[in-house]
Amino acid sequence: MSTYFQFDLRGTTYKQETIAGFTTFLSMAYILIVNPIILSEAGMERGAVFTATALSAIIGSLLIGLLANYPIGIAPSMGLNSFFTFSVCIGMGIPWQTALTGVFVSGILFVILSLLKIREKIINVIPKDLKHAIAAGIGFFIAFIGLKNAGLIIGNEATFVSIGDLKSTTTLLAVFCFVLTVVLIVRGVKGAIFYGMVISTIIGMLVGIIDKPTSVIGRIPSLEPTFGEVFLHLDQILTPQMLAVIFTFLFVAFFDTAGALIAIASQAGLMKNNEIPNAGKALLADSASTVVGAVLGTSTTASMIESSSGIAAGGRTGFTSIIISGCFAIALFFSPLLSVVTAEVTSPALIIVGALMAMEVKHIDWSKLEIVIPAFVTILMMPLTFSVATGIALGFILYPLTMLALKKPNEVHPIMYALSIAFMGYFVYLA
């Protein structure tokens, strides 16, 4: 097994990969609680969505680990589940069954694009500087999410955002977890993020900040309310409204996943000659899990940017993903224990990982304005628009324009020009 996953080549061990898998799982375990809550707002049965969420994460993480040998966890995307519920179902009045069918169709299109290696080709023609900007931008983005989840940054009508309530016990727990983890990391402790979360969770329960679980083992909810609904509504997708929805699912998921894959491969040191090895297999695993998830009863899945926490803990191979998959399988039976994995103890991991990913900015050529401006806008707009895809889109529009302004059109791949035009069309559509 160590030969299959190339442990020696990537400089890792079973212990290191296992700790990384646990760390990533703890960072993304919230999806088992949050995804059912969000999709239930669209009318879906919460218990069925819980089971569908866990199963799609099990299958997706297993696929990307075995096929592509990447230390990535796959689960329903937080941005796309909100779009599914609040924009499509509530905003447009589309029944969840029909919307889920749209997810299924977009997943099938994803699989086709992956098999034809179109997605892989697009990722590999992205300029090196923009790749580093995407990775750094995601770092700032997830750090912002971590600060928000910790209560350190809150909304403010006058200034948009401001510092949170520093007297809040949950915020103080997050600060303690952050400081503890920073100390462990700078001292070179392997699995520092994982140990920081575990120690802080135990302390949180001891002082009464985190509720102790009422039970250990819970019943696995039935999939019956959602399973296979997509096959009963395929005749309802050929409308202008649904086609627009399918396109949006396709567009956002494509570039959210591309951004996460670029960031994770770069952080793990897997990117070679500006290309991502086995990108096609990773993208196929991602798209296949979306199809499976839709059949089971959940919105679009994606490579989770929280996987960066596991990579920071030492994850380098697909064995990390196998551990993530196993943890989600266990979570099906021990769902009450997930209540102790709160935002206060996972948010510091996101902040620290964001800092580590932000180091990618050192690889950007800051001496050339034609590179600096698209890269800066890409980085800045991810946290400010709360969307990886939007940051990528704006950078992709600006980069060809700056190169044309310098009369260097041949230095930009034709696919980049096509994407620039497509993104402009996308923003016109949004407007």
C-alpha positions, -999 to +999 in steps of 0.1 A: +000+000+000+028+024+008+042+017-027+008+023-044+005+057-026+042+066-032+050+072+005+088+072-001+086+095-031+064+120-013+082+117+021+054+106+043+044+078+067+012+060+078+011+080+110+016+113+092-012+104+067-035+092+093-032+124+114-037+144+083-068+125+074-083+130+109-073+167+108-091+173+075-121+153+087-124+175+118-121+206+097-149+196+073-171+176+097-193+206+101-208+198+066-227+169+081-245+193+104-247+224+082-256+209+048-288+192+061-299+224+078-294+245+046-311+220+022-340+215+046-349+251+040-356+240+004-381+214+018-357+184+018-359+159+047-330+167+070-322+131+081-320+119+045-297+148+035-274+139+065-270+104+052-266+115+016-240+141+027-220+114+045-222+089+017-212+113-010-182+124+011-172+087+016-175+079-021-159+111-033-129+111-009-123+074-017-124+080-054-099+109-054-076+090-031-075+058-051-077+073-086-056+104-083-035+098-051-044+133-038-049+141+000-082+158-006-116+154+010-147+157-012-181+168+002-211+189-007-200+225-015-211+251+010-215+279-016-235+257-040-258+243-013-267+279-005-272+287-042-294+256-045-316+265-016-319+303-015-315+312-052-329+283-071-356+268-048-367+298-027-357+326-051-369+310-084-396+288-068-382+257-084-391+225-064-361+208-048-367+176-068-362+196-101-333+215-087-316+183-077-321+170-112-303+201-124-274+191-101-275+156-116-273+169-152-245+193-144-226+164-128-230+143-160-217+172-180-188+175-156-180+138-161-180+142-199-157+173-197-134+154-174-132+123-197-125+145-227-097+161-206-112+196-213-111+205-176-076+193-172-065+212-203-080+245-189-063+241-156-029+234-171-030+265-195-036+289-166-005+311-163+019+303-135+014+336-117-024+333-117-021+298-103-001+312-074-026+340-070-055+316-069-038+295-042-030+327-021-065+341-027-081+309-013-057+312+016-071+347+024-106+335+018-105+305+042-087+327+068-116+351+065-141+323+070-121+312+100-121+347+116-159+349+109-166+315+124-145+323+154-165+355+160-134+376+157-148+394+126-185+403+125-207+423+103-211+461+108-236+484+091-212+514+092-179+497+083-192+464+067-170+444+091-154+450+125-138+431+154-162+408+174-170+405+210-138+397+228-157+389+260-175+360+244-164+327+259-167+309+225-145+336+209-120+333+237-119+296+232-111+301+195-083+325+204-069+300+229-071+273+202-054+296+177-025+305+201-020+269+212-019+257+176+005+285+165+029+275+194+028+238+184+033+246+147+063+270+152+079+243+175+076+219+146+051+195+162+037+171+136-001+172+135-002+205+155-035+215+140-051+182+149-038+183+185-048+219+189-084+211+180-086+180+202-070+198+233-093+228+228-124+207+224-116+188+257-110+221+275-142+236+260-162+207+274-145+209+308-153+246+313-188+243+299-183+262+266-189+231+245-219+209+253-210+173+261-226+148+237-259+133+250-252+100+235-225+083+215-242+061+189-272+073+167-295+057+142-286+062+105-315+081+089-332+066+058-324+078+023-359+070+011-372+107+010-345+118-015-330+087-031-335+085-069-358+116-072-336+129-100-348+102-124-384+112-119-379+148-130-356+147-160-385+159-182-386+192-163-351+205-170-355+217-207-367+251-198-347+284-202-349+289-164-335+254-156-309+255-183-296+288-168-295+270-134-276+240-148-251+264-164-245+282-131-240+249-112-216+239-139-197+272-140-193+278-103-184+242-095-159+240-123-138+269-111-144+264-073-129+229-078-102+241-101-092+267-076-091+242-047-071+217-067-046+243-078-042+256-042-039+221-026-015+207-052+007+238-048+006+236-010+015+199-010+043+205-035+027+183-061+027+208-090+054+201-116+063+224-145+031+245-139+010+213-144-009+192-119-002+155-121-033+133-124-055+163-126-078+145-150-084+117-125-089+141-096-115+160-117-132+128-127-135+117-091-149+151-082-175+151-110-185+115-104-192+122-067-215+150-078-236+126-099-237+101-070-245+128-045-275+140-066-289+105-069-285+100-031-300+134-023-276+163-019-264+193-038-231+196-058-200+182-043-165+197-046-129+193-035-130+210+000-105+238+006-105+226+042-083+198+029-055+223+033-056+217+071-047+181+065-019+190+041-005+214+067-006+184+091+015+164+067-009+148+042+008+141+009-010+111-007-044+096-013-041+076+019-051+108+037-083+107+016-089+071+025-087+081+062-111+110+056-135+086+039-133+061+068-140+089+093-172+099+074-182+062+075-177+061+112-196+094+116-227+078+102-229+057+133-215+083+158-233+114+147-240+127+183-203+130+188-201+156+160-218+181+182-185+186+200-167+196+168-177+233+169-167+263+148-147+276+177-122+248+175-121+244+137-119+281+128-083+286+141-072+258+118-086+277+088-069+309+099-035+292+102-039+272+070-049+305+053-016+320+064+004+290+051-014+292+017-009+330+015+029+323+013+022+315-024+023+352-031+061+350-030+061+332-063+042+359-081+063+383-102+055+416-084+078+436-108+053+435-137+021+455-136+005+433-162+008+404-138+004+422-105-030+437-112-048+405-124-031+386-095-040+412-069-076+414-080-079+376-080-066+375-044-086+404-031-120+395-046-122+360-033-127+370+003-145+403-005-171+385-028-171+354-006-166+334-038-135+316-052-151+314-087-157+352-088-121+360-079-108+336-106-133+351-132-121+386-126-084+376-128-091+357-160-108+387-176-080+411-166-050+390-175-056+388-213-065+425-213-032+436-197-013+414-221-031+428-251-024+463-238+013+455-239+010+440-274+019+405-262-011+386-274+009+355-283+020+350-247-016+342-237-031+308-246-062+309-269-082+291-242-075+320-218-090+344-244-121+322-247-125+320-209-121+357-206-150+362-230-171+335-213-166+352-179-176+386-193-208+369-206-213+353-172-212+387-154-236+401-180-259+373-172-256+379-135-264+416-141 
